[in-house]
């Protein structure tokens, strides 16, 4: 049994790596590429935000279905297949519309991330859930990091079309490998209906940490994954230098994910890690639009790595704490649907503010959101400490 579980863990982590490679290999050059082919900043914001729209629509239904009819292997296979199909659109229609359709399908793919996480967590004992969460998020980041390194090294040589082809091949490879996973079956004989599963979204702690993840993921998608690359390009950076910026960010995320997986976190540590991580993100948003040299950008790119590597792992673990096993997928679906709102609205907001005023002011608006997130987290943990004392 132990050997089977280890095989499943390793197989799933390989699929996770291929899946996120397919989803993000083109990301460092998406915004600069679209700007080069004369797509407007507001439409670029819509393209980036469309990735979150399909997630917002599908993640909660996927979570409920996964609890009612537990078959996570099916959703994992569908997700990897959609990741490959998404880049087929980018490959066949090399314009704004092609990327819009591609991002919508990438969102469909990411909606199945619920099943990746719940399946992986089900292979670990309860006391290992925080470490397991950090490990699968670290593998997620490794897939992105390998994608960023690949596109940075090859973009100038092979161009966006072939970068998208690599994404197609990776997604389809993940799909083929996923067929070797064991079909998951529920171990709990509890009769539950959709209404009861929907009610999981009323839990205050889940709502709170979903909202905090909305802020963190919205800032990440609006800055590091998109408009920061445009700022770097405006400094006269080469394509490789733009890619290197993304590599530094993702390498930082992998390192901090690894650190997070080894931490033993009591309430006090969780409080300060959450508050300080939001504070660092706010600092990042304040300083990045003022940077005027590549080394400064590179140094700053380590900051959102803390947000991805430590903060997001922590917010996920906190949101899932205390959720009954037979409602886990629904809760994860709710959590991911809520933060998908940030991934959708924040890039659109940044694009609109950039068109109306400038990118600097847009980043400062994001900084204010991050500060609000840190203050809310601080209030919550202080209140929790008072209840326990």
C-alpha positions in Angstrom: 0.0 0.0 0.0 2.8 2.4 0.9 4.6 1.6 -2.4 1.4 2.2 -4.4 0.8 5.6 -2.6 4.4 6.6 -3.3 4.0 5.7 -7.0 0.8 7.7 -7.2 2.4 10.7 -5.5 5.4 10.7 -7.9 3.2 10.2 -10.9 0.9 13.0 -9.9 3.8 15.4 -9.3 5.1 14.6 -12.8 1.7 15.4 -14.2 1.5 18.6 -12.2 4.9 19.7 -13.6 3.8 19.1 -17.2 0.4 20.7 -16.6 1.8 24.0 -15.2 4.6 24.0 -17.8 1.9 23.9 -20.5 -0.1 26.6 -18.7 2.8 29.1 -18.2 5.6 28.5 -20.7 4.4 31.4 -22.9 3.5 33.8 -20.0 6.8 35.8 -19.8 6.3 37.0 -23.4 2.5 37.1 -23.5 2.0 40.8 -22.6 5.1 42.1 -24.6 4.1 39.9 -27.6 0.5 41.2 -27.6 1.8 44.8 -27.2 4.1 44.2 -30.2 1.2 43.1 -32.4 -0.6 46.3 -31.4 -3.2 44.9 -29.0 -4.4 47.7 -26.7 -3.5 47.7 -23.0 -7.2 47.5 -22.1 -7.7 44.4 -24.3 -4.5 42.9 -23.0 -6.1 43.3 -19.5 -9.2 41.5 -20.7 -7.1 38.7 -22.3 -5.2 38.2 -19.0 -8.4 38.4 -17.0 -10.3 35.9 -19.2 -8.0 33.2 -17.6 -9.9 33.8 -14.4 -13.4 34.1 -15.8 -13.7 30.5 -16.9 -12.2 29.4 -13.5 -14.7 31.5 -11.7 -17.5 29.9 -13.6 -16.3 26.3 -13.3 -14.4 25.8 -10.1 -17.3 25.5 -7.6 -19.3 23.1 -9.9 -16.2 21.0 -10.5 -15.7 20.8 -6.7 -19.3 19.8 -6.0 -19.3 17.1 -8.8 -16.0 15.8 -7.4 -17.6 15.3 -4.0 -20.8 13.8 -5.4 -19.0 11.5 -7.9 -15.4 11.2 -6.7 -13.3 10.6 -9.8 -10.4 13.0 -9.6 -8.5 11.1 -12.3 -11.1 12.1 -14.8 -10.8 15.8 -14.0 -7.0 15.6 -14.0 -7.1 14.1 -17.5 -9.6 16.7 -18.7 -7.4 19.5 -17.2 -4.2 18.4 -18.9 -6.1 17.9 -22.2 -7.6 21.4 -22.0 -4.1 22.9 -21.2 -2.9 21.5 -24.5 -5.9 22.5 -26.5 -5.6 26.1 -25.1 -2.3 26.6 -26.8 -3.6 25.1 -30.0 -5.8 28.3 -30.2 -2.7 30.5 -29.6 -0.8 28.5 -32.3 -3.6 28.6 -34.9 -4.7 32.2 -34.3 -1.6 34.3 -33.5 -3.5 37.4 -32.5 -5.5 38.9 -29.6 -8.5 36.7 -30.3 -6.4 33.5 -30.4 -4.9 34.4 -27.0 -8.3 35.3 -25.6 -9.7 31.9 -26.6 -6.5 30.2 -25.4 -6.8 31.9 -22.0 -10.4 30.9 -21.6 -9.4 27.3 -22.2 -6.5 27.6 -19.9 -9.0 28.8 -17.3 -11.0 25.6 -18.0 -7.9 23.6 -17.4 -7.0 25.4 -14.2 -10.6 24.9 -12.9 -9.6 21.2 -12.5 -6.7 22.1 -10.2 -9.1 21.2 -7.4 -8.8 17.6 -8.2 -5.0 17.7 -8.5 -4.8 19.1 -5.0 -7.5 17.0 -3.3 -6.2 13.8 -4.9 -2.6 14.6 -3.7 -3.8 15.5 -0.2 -5.8 12.3 0.0 -2.5 10.4 -0.3 -1.2 11.9 3.0 -2.2 11.6 6.6 -4.0 14.5 8.4 -1.0 15.7 10.2 0.9 16.0 6.9 -1.7 18.2 5.2 0.2 21.5 5.5 3.5 19.9 4.2 1.6 18.2 1.4 -0.1 21.4 0.4 3.3 23.2 0.3 4.9 20.4 -1.7 2.3 20.3 -4.5 2.3 24.1 -4.7 6.2 23.9 -4.9 5.8 21.4 -7.8 3.3 23.7 -9.4 6.0 26.4 -9.2 8.7 24.1 -10.5 6.5 23.5 -13.6 6.2 27.2 -14.2 9.9 27.7 -13.5 10.9 25.1 -16.1 8.5 26.8 -18.5 10.0 30.2 -17.9 13.6 29.0 -18.3 12.6 27.2 -21.5 10.9 30.2 -23.1 13.6 32.6 -22.0 16.3 30.4 -23.7 14.3 29.7 -26.8 12.0 32.6 -27.5 14.4 34.5 -29.7 15.3 31.4 -31.7 11.9 29.8 -32.2 9.3 32.6 -31.6 5.9 32.6 -29.9 4.3 30.1 -32.2 6.8 27.3 -31.3 6.7 28.2 -27.6 2.9 27.6 -27.8 3.7 24.3 -29.6 5.8 23.2 -26.6 2.8 24.0 -24.4 0.6 21.8 -26.6 3.0 18.9 -26.4 3.4 19.2 -22.6 -0.4 19.3 -22.0 -1.0 16.3 -24.2 1.9 14.4 -22.6 0.4 15.1 -19.2 -3.0 13.8 -20.5 -1.4 10.5 -21.6 0.4 10.0 -18.4 -2.7 10.8 -16.3 -4.4 7.8 -17.7 -2.1 5.7 -15.6 -3.4 7.1 -12.3 -5.7 5.0 -10.2 -9.4 5.9 -10.4 -10.3 7.5 -7.1 -13.2 6.3 -5.1 -14.6 7.7 -1.9 -13.7 5.9 1.3 -16.5 7.6 3.2 -20.1 6.3 3.0 -21.9 9.5 3.7 -25.0 10.6 1.8 -24.6 14.2 0.8 -26.4 16.4 -1.7 -25.5 19.5 -3.7 -27.3 21.8 -1.3 -25.3 20.6 1.6 -22.1 20.9 -0.4 -23.0 24.5 -1.4 -23.5 25.3 2.2 -19.8 24.8 2.8 -19.3 28.3 1.3 -21.0 29.8 4.4 -18.1 28.9 6.7 -16.6 32.3 7.9 -12.9 31.1 7.9 -13.2 29.7 4.4 -14.7 33.0 3.1 -12.1 35.1 4.8 -9.1 33.2 3.5 -10.6 32.9 0.0 -10.9 36.7 0.0 -7.3 37.1 1.1 -6.2 34.7 -1.7 -8.3 36.8 -4.1 -6.0 39.8 -3.3 -2.8 37.8 -3.5 -3.6 36.0 -6.7 -5.1 39.1 -8.3 -1.9 41.0 -7.6 0.3 38.2 -8.9 -1.7 37.9 -12.1 -1.7 41.7 -12.7 2.0 42.3 -12.0 4.5 39.5 -12.1 2.6 37.5 -14.6 1.8 40.3 -17.0 2.4 44.1 -16.7 5.7 44.0 -14.8 7.2 42.3 -18.0 5.9 45.2 -20.0 7.6 47.7 -17.6 10.9 45.7 -18.0 10.5 45.7 -21.8 10.0 49.5 -21.7 13.5 49.8 -20.0 15.0 48.4 -23.3 15.4 44.9 -22.0 16.0 42.1 -24.5 13.6 39.2 -24.7 16.0 37.0 -22.7 16.2 39.7 -19.9 12.4 39.8 -19.7 12.4 36.0 -19.4 15.2 36.2 -16.7 13.0 38.4 -14.6 10.2 35.7 -14.6 12.8 33.0 -13.9 14.0 34.9 -10.8 10.4 35.4 -9.6 9.6 31.7 -10.0 12.9 30.4 -8.6 12.1 32.6 -5.5 8.6 31.0 -5.3 10.1 27.5 -5.5 12.6 28.2 -2.7 10.0 29.8 -0.4 7.5 26.9 -1.2 10.2 24.5 0.0 10.8 26.5 3.1 7.0 26.6 3.8 6.8 22.8 3.5 9.3 22.4 6.4 7.8 25.0 8.7 6.0 24.2 11.9 3.5 27.0 12.2 1.6 28.0 15.4 -1.0 30.7 15.4 1.5 33.4 16.2 3.8 32.5 13.3 1.0 32.2 10.9 -0.2 35.7 11.9 3.2 37.4 11.3 4.0 35.4 8.1 0.7 36.4 6.6 0.9 40.1 7.6 4.5 40.5 6.6 3.9 38.7 3.2 1.1 41.1 2.4 3.3 44.0 3.5 6.1 42.9 1.1 3.6 42.6 -1.8 2.5 46.2 -1.1 6.1 47.3 -1.1 6.6 45.6 -4.4 3.7 47.3 -6.0 4.9 50.7 -4.7 8.5 50.4 -5.9 8.2 48.4 -9.2 6.8 51.3 -11.3 9.5 53.6 -10.0 12.4 51.2 -10.9 14.7 52.4 -13.6 17.4 49.7 -13.9 17.2 46.0 -14.6 19.1 44.9 -11.5 16.5 46.7 -9.4 13.7 44.8 -11.2 15.5 41.5 -10.7 15.9 42.2 -7.0 12.2 43.2 -6.6 11.0 40.0 -8.4 12.0 37.9 -5.4 9.3 39.6 -3.4 6.2 38.1 -5.1 8.0 34.8 -4.8 7.3 35.1 -1.1 3.6 35.7 -1.9 3.4 32.6 -4.1 5.7 30.3 -2.1 4.7 31.1 1.5 1.6 33.3 1.6 -0.5 31.3 -0.9 0.4 27.9 0.7 -0.6 29.3 4.1 -3.9 30.8 2.8 -4.8 27.5 1.2 -4.0 25.5 4.3 -6.0 27.9 6.5 -9.0 27.9 4.2 -9.1 24.1 4.2 -8.6 23.6 7.9 -11.5 21.9 9.6 -13.3 21.1 6.4 -14.9 17.6 6.5 -13.2 15.2 4.0 -16.4 14.5 2.0 -16.8 18.3 1.5 -13.1 19.0 0.7 -13.5 19.3 -3.1 -16.5 21.7 -2.8 -14.6 23.8 -0.3 -11.5 23.8 -2.6 -13.8 24.7 -5.5 -15.3 27.6 -3.5 -11.8 28.8 -2.4 -10.4 28.7 -6.0 -13.5 30.3 -7.5 -13.3 33.2 -5.2 -9.6 33.9 -5.8 -10.3 33.6 -9.5 -12.4 36.8 -9.1 -9.1 38.6 -8.3 -7.3 36.9 -11.2 -10.1 38.2 -13.5 -10.8 41.7 -12.2 -7.4 42.9 -11.1 -5.7 42.6 -14.6 -8.8 44.3 -16.2 -8.6 47.1 -13.6 -4.8 47.6 -14.1 -5.3 47.7 -17.9 -8.1 50.3 -17.6 -6.2 52.5 -15.1 -3.1 52.3 -17.4 -5.2 53.5 -20.3 -6.9 56.3 -18.3 -3.9 57.4 -16.1 -0.7 55.4 -16.1 0.7 52.0 -14.9 2.4 53.6 -11.9 -1.0 54.6 -10.4 -2.5 51.2 -11.2 0.3 49.5 -9.2 -0.3 51.9 -6.3 -3.9 50.9 -6.2 -2.8 47.2 -6.0 -0.5 48.2 -3.1 -3.5 49.6 -1.2 -5.4 46.3 -1.7 -2.4 44.4 -0.4 -2.2 46.6 2.7 -5.9 46.0 3.3 -5.3 42.2 3.1 -2.5 42.4 5.7 -4.6 44.4 8.1 -7.6 42.1 7.8 -5.3 39.1 8.4 -3.8 40.8 11.5 -7.3 41.6 12.9 -8.4 38.0 12.4 -5.4 36.4 14.1 -5.5 38.8 17.0 -9.2 37.9 17.5 -8.3 34.2 17.3 -5.6 34.6 19.9 -8.0 36.3 22.3 -10.5 33.5 21.9 -7.8 30.9 22.7 -6.5 32.8 25.7 
